[in-house]
């Protein structure tokens, strides 16, 4: 599994075609997310990059699809 340093960078690598979809979904669904320290007016946190807000920001930026987010959420919910 990908060494968890930067979720934002991992999703950028996926968007660039460097990581297969299934691998991305499995990795992100297993990610140890931090609590968000969100600032109003930002699409994604500028100083944190291991939060669910980064996933939402990647969706808004078109780096991942709504279907990707739904599958990630399904797997996160299943791990309980």
C-alpha positions in Angstrom: 0.0 0.0 0.0 1.1 3.6 -0.6 2.9 5.2 2.2 0.5 7.7 3.7 2.2 11.1 3.5 -0.2 13.2 1.5 -3.7 12.3 0.4 -3.8 15.4 -1.8 -0.7 14.3 -3.7 -1.9 10.7 -3.9 -5.2 11.9 -5.5 -3.2 14.2 -7.9 -1.2 11.1 -9.0 -4.4 9.2 -9.6 -5.8 12.1 -11.7 -2.6 12.1 -13.7 -3.2 8.4 -14.5 -0.3 7.1 -12.4 -2.6 4.9 -10.1 -5.3 2.5 -11.2 -8.9 3.4 -10.0 -9.4 0.2 -7.9 -6.1 0.8 -6.1 -7.0 4.4 -5.5 -10.4 3.5 -4.1 -9.0 0.8 -1.8 -6.2 3.0 -0.6 -8.3 6.1 0.1 -11.0 4.0 1.8 -8.4 2.6 4.2 -6.7 6.0 4.8 -6.4 7.1 8.4 -8.1 10.5 8.1 -7.3 13.4 10.4 -9.9 15.7 11.8 -10.5 18.7 9.5 -9.3 22.2 10.5 -11.4 23.9 7.8 -11.2 27.5 6.8 -14.2 29.2 5.2 -13.6 30.2 1.6 -11.3 27.3 0.8 -12.2 24.4 -1.4 -9.9 22.2 0.5 -7.7 22.8 3.6 -4.5 24.5 2.5 -2.5 23.4 5.6 -3.9 19.8 6.0 -3.9 17.1 3.4 -5.1 13.9 5.1 -8.7 14.8 5.7 -12.1 13.9 4.1 -12.2 17.5 2.9 -9.4 16.7 0.5 -11.4 14.0 -1.0 -14.4 16.4 -1.4 -12.0 19.0 -2.9 -10.7 16.4 -5.4 -14.2 15.7 -6.5 -15.0 19.4 -6.9 -11.8 19.8 -8.9 -12.7 16.8 -11.1 -9.8 14.7 -10.0 -12.2 11.9 -8.9 -15.8 11.3 -9.8 -19.0 11.2 -7.8 -19.0 7.4 -8.3 -15.4 7.2 -6.8 -16.5 9.2 -3.8 -19.6 7.0 -3.3 -17.5 3.8 -3.5 -14.9 5.2 -1.1 -17.7 6.2 1.3 -19.3 2.7 1.0 -16.0 1.1 1.9 -15.3 3.5 4.8 -18.8 2.8 6.2 -18.2 -1.0 5.8 -15.0 -0.9 7.8 -17.0 0.7 10.6 
